[in-house]
Amino acid sequence: MIVMKFGGTLMGSVGAIKHSASLVVSSVEGGESVVVVPSAMSGVTDMLIKIASSAEGGDIAFAFDEIALLRQRHLNTAVELGAAPNSSTVEKLLGLLEQLAQTVHGIGLLRELSSRSKDLIVSFGERLSAPLMALALEGQGIRALDLTGGQAGLLTGDDFGNARPLPEAYERIPERLQGLFQQHITPVITGFIGETRKGVITTLGRGGTDYTATILGAALSADEVWLWKDVDGVMTTDPRLVPEARNLEHLSYAEIMEMAYFGAKVLHPLAVTPLQDKGIPLRVKSAADPSFPGTLVTSEPRAGEGAVKAVTAIRNSAIIDIGGAGMVGVPEVVSRIFNVLAQENVNVLMISQSSSMANISLVVMRPEAKRAFEALKSQFEGGEFVRTFELWEDVATVAVVGEGMRGEKGVAAKLFNAVAAEGISLHMISQGSSELNISFCIDETEVEKAVKAVHKAFGLERGV
C-alpha cells in the first residue's frame, strides 16, 4: 500500500489534477492499493483566510465576492473534468459553498472569529478539492470516494489551528477504510483536516496535508508514503538562493525534521513522526519527472555521506535578550520566562544561555516578537532578578544539518570560517547535544551571502 499526497500546485488546474490522477492510476494498475491525500487548490487556503478576516471586520461584501470566485473556479474545474451540471460532484460542491457562505455570514454578524470558526472556514479548501480529485480518478477508470479526515477516522484533540492526532485515530482509520479497499475503491482523503470526538472540524496547521498523509500511512502500515511535489525532492538548500543546490538522495527522519524546523518548506515539521515507530519510508518525489527517485527518508542515515547534508534558513526572526546578575543561580527565572512565553502562545526557535547564567537569548518569529518582549518586561521589570531587556529585529537563523556531524572534527571551524570570510557578524550561536545541527543568527540582509558561503564550504553544490 502507498499513501500519496499532492500539494496545492498539483491541484491548481484541470491539467494538473489530471496529471496527478494519472500518477495514482499507474500505481493502482500496477497492483498497489493507494490512498490519495490532496491539498486545497493553489491559493485557496490564503483566500479563505482573507475571507475569514474580512467577515470578522464586517466586510461581508468582500467575503462573498471571494466566495463567488471560489464557486466559479471549482465548478468550472468540475465541468472540465467531465461532471454534468446535475452530477453528485457538482451538488456536493454547491452544498459546501453554501455552508461556507452561511458560516461567513454568521461571523460577519457577530464580528467574532474564534480559532474553531477559522478552522471550519479554512477546511473548505481541501473539502472542495477532494471531490475534484475523486472525479479525475473516476474519469481515468479508477473507482474513488472522497472523505474528510474525520470521516476517515482522523480523530484529534481540540487545539484548533494546530491539532494533533489522538492515539485512537490509529485504530479508527483502518476500521473506516478497510471496506473500501475490499471493494477496490481508492479513498481520496482531505489533507490538513481532522475532527474532535464531538465531530468538530480541526486543522493540523499550515502544511498539514503532509502530516495527514503520514498519519494515514502509519495507521494503515503502508509500505511507503509518497509526497508528490513540484520540485525534485529535498534540496541541499533553497535553489532560489543557491542555483547550484542539488537533490539529496537520502535523509534520515532526524535530518529532515531538523531541516523542516529550520526553514526548509518542503515538509511539515511533524510529518515524519508518525512513521518513525514503524520505520515506514517516506519519499519526496517530483510530479514533473515521476521516474526521478527524489529523496528517500528512512530511520538511519546512509553510510559514507558527508558530515553536513544541507543548509537552511529562517527569515523574519527576532532575538530577545534578557539579562541580570540576579539571574545567577536562580532556576526560577528560567521557568518564569518560559511560562510567560507559553501563556502568550509564542514558539521559541532557538535558545542560548551564558555559562554564568546571567543572560538568556531567545529567537522567536518577528510577528510574535514585540508581544513576547512586552510580556517578559511586564513580568520582570522592576524586580530583583532581571535588569536588561533587548529586542533585535530583522534577523535570520541559518542552520547546517547532518547526522554525520556527530563526532566529526572541524565542522564548526569550517562553518564559521566561511561566514567570517564574508565579513558576516554572528549575533547568537547554538548547537544541540545531539550534534545534528549548528545554528546561528545574523542580520536578515546577509542571509543569501551566508547560505551561499556555507553551502560552498561544505561542497554541497551540484557536481561536487
Helices and strands as residue ranges (DSSP letters): E 2-6, G 8-11, H 14-29, E 34-38, H 44-56, H 60-80, H 88-110, H 115-122, H 124-139, E 144-147, H 169-182, E 186-189, E 193-195, E 201-203, H 208-219, E 224-229, E 250-252, H 253-261, H 273-276, E 282-286, E 295-298, E 310-323, G 325-327, H 331-343, E 350-353, E 359-365, H 366-380, E 388-401, G 403-405, H 411-421, E 428-431, E 437-443, G 444-446, H 447-457
